[in-house]
Amino acid sequence: MTSSPAQLRYLADAVSTASPGALLVMLYDRLVLDLRRAADAQEAVDRTIATEQIRHAQQIIAELRSSLRMDGWEGADNLASLYGFILAELIAVNLEPDHRRLRAVEQIVTGLRDSWHQATATVLDAARAPSDSDPNSAVRQVAWVG
C-alpha cells in the first residue's frame, strides 16, 4: 500500500501534534488493522502479506511493552503479561499459520483498544471540565495517560 505525499504529511502532522493518550490509541488502531490484514492474508493463503503484517504487529507490541511504565499503576504487570502472550501468539502464527488464532488475538487487542479509546475520551472530558474544587485535577489525569 502506497500513500500519497499529502497522506504522509497528514499522518506526520497528526502524530507530531497528538497527546500521549492519542498516540497510544493510534498504535492500537494500527495494531488491530495489522492483525485483521494478517488474518485475511492467511485465509487467502498469501504468506508474504501475512508475514509482513504480523511482523509490524510484533513491532507495535514490542513498543507498547517497552514503553509500559511498570510503576505507574497496579495493572501494569498484568498488561505486560498480556503483551507477552500476544507476542508469543504472533510468533507462533507466523511460523505455523492459523488465521483462527490470529482472529482470537485480534479480539483481545480490539478489547484493549476500545478500553484505551474510552479511557482517553474520559480523560479529555475531564480536562475540558476541570473540577472546581481542584483546578489541577485534569492536569493529573492527562499525565496519567501519558
VENCOR-V198273 format. One record per pair of residues at least 24 apart in sequence whose C-alpha atoms are under 10 Angstrom apart, sorted by the first residue. I is the first residue (numbers start at 1). J is the second residue. D is the distance in Angstrom with one decimal. If there is no record, write none. Layout:
# VENCOR-V198273
((I;J;D) (I;J;D))
This chain:
# VENCOR-V198273
((19;120;9.7) (19;142;8.9) (19;143;10.0) (19;145;9.0) (19;146;7.7) (20;120;9.5) (20;142;8.7) (20;143;8.7) (20;144;9.7) (20;145;6.8) (20;146;4.7) (21;116;8.0) (21;117;8.6) (21;119;8.6) (21;120;5.8) (21;121;9.1) (21;123;8.9) (21;124;9.3) (21;142;8.0) (21;143;9.2) (21;144;9.1) (21;145;5.4) (21;146;5.8) (22;116;9.1) (22;117;8.4) (22;120;7.1) (22;121;9.3) (22;145;9.2) (22;146;9.2) (23;146;9.2) (24;64;8.2) (24;113;8.8) (24;116;7.8) (24;117;9.0) (24;120;9.1) (24;145;8.8) (24;146;8.6) (25;112;9.6) (25;113;6.6) (25;114;8.7) (25;115;9.5) (25;116;6.3) (25;117;6.1) (25;118;9.7) (25;119;9.8) (25;120;8.0) (26;113;9.1) (26;117;9.4) (27;57;9.6) (27;60;6.8) (27;61;9.0) (27;63;9.2) (27;64;8.2) (27;113;8.8) (28;57;9.6) (28;60;8.2) (28;61;9.1) (28;64;9.1) (28;109;7.4) (28;110;7.9) (28;111;10.0) (28;112;7.9) (28;113;5.3) (28;114;8.8) (28;116;8.4) (28;117;9.1) (29;109;9.2) (29;110;8.3) (29;113;6.8) (29;114;9.2) (29;117;9.5) (30;56;9.3) (30;57;8.1) (30;60;8.4) (30;113;9.9) (31;56;8.0) (31;57;5.5) (31;58;8.8) (31;59;9.4) (31;60;6.6) (31;61;8.0) (31;106;8.5) (31;109;7.6) (31;110;8.8) (31;113;8.9) (32;57;8.3) (32;103;10.0) (32;105;9.2) (32;106;6.1) (32;107;8.6) (32;108;9.5) (32;109;6.5) (32;110;6.2) (32;111;9.9) (32;112;9.9) (32;113;8.0) (33;57;8.9) (33;106;8.8) (33;110;9.7) (34;58;9.6) (34;60;9.6) (34;106;9.0) (35;90;9.1) (35;99;9.6) (35;102;6.7) (35;103;7.5) (35;104;9.8) (35;105;7.7) (35;106;5.7) (35;107;9.5) (35;109;8.9) (35;110;9.8) (36;99;9.5) (36;102;8.0) (36;103;7.3) (36;105;9.7) (36;106;6.8) (36;107;9.7) (37;102;10.0) (38;93;9.8) (38;94;9.4) (38;97;9.8) (38;99;7.9) (38;102;7.6) (38;103;9.2) (38;106;9.9) (39;93;9.6) (39;97;9.0) (39;98;8.0) (39;99;4.8) (39;100;7.7) (39;101;8.7) (39;102;5.7) (39;103;6.4) (39;104;9.9) (39;105;9.9) (39;106;8.8) (40;99;7.5) (40;102;9.4) (40;103;9.2) (41;99;8.5) (42;93;9.4) (42;94;9.5) (42;97;6.6) (42;98;7.2) (42;99;5.7) (42;100;9.5) (42;102;9.0) (43;97;9.1) (43;98;8.4) (43;99;6.2) (43;100;9.1) (44;99;9.7) (45;97;9.0) (45;99;9.8) (47;94;8.8) (47;97;8.3) (50;93;9.6) (50;94;7.8) (50;97;8.8) (50;99;9.6) (51;90;9.7) (51;91;9.9) (51;93;9.1) (51;94;6.1) (51;95;9.0) (51;97;9.3) (52;94;9.5) (53;94;9.8) (54;87;9.7) (54;90;6.4) (54;91;8.1) (54;93;8.5) (54;94;6.8) (54;102;9.2) (55;87;10.0) (55;90;8.1) (55;91;8.6) (55;94;8.3) (57;86;9.6) (57;87;8.6) (57;90;8.0) (58;83;9.8) (58;86;8.5) (58;87;6.1) (58;88;9.2) (58;89;9.8) (58;90;6.8) (58;91;8.0) (59;87;9.2) (60;87;9.7) (61;86;7.7) (61;87;6.7) (61;90;9.8) (62;87;7.8) (69;146;9.6) (72;144;7.9) (72;145;9.8) (73;144;9.0) (79;112;9.6) (82;108;9.2) (82;109;9.7) (83;109;9.5) (116;145;9.2) (119;145;8.2) (120;145;7.2) (120;146;10.0))
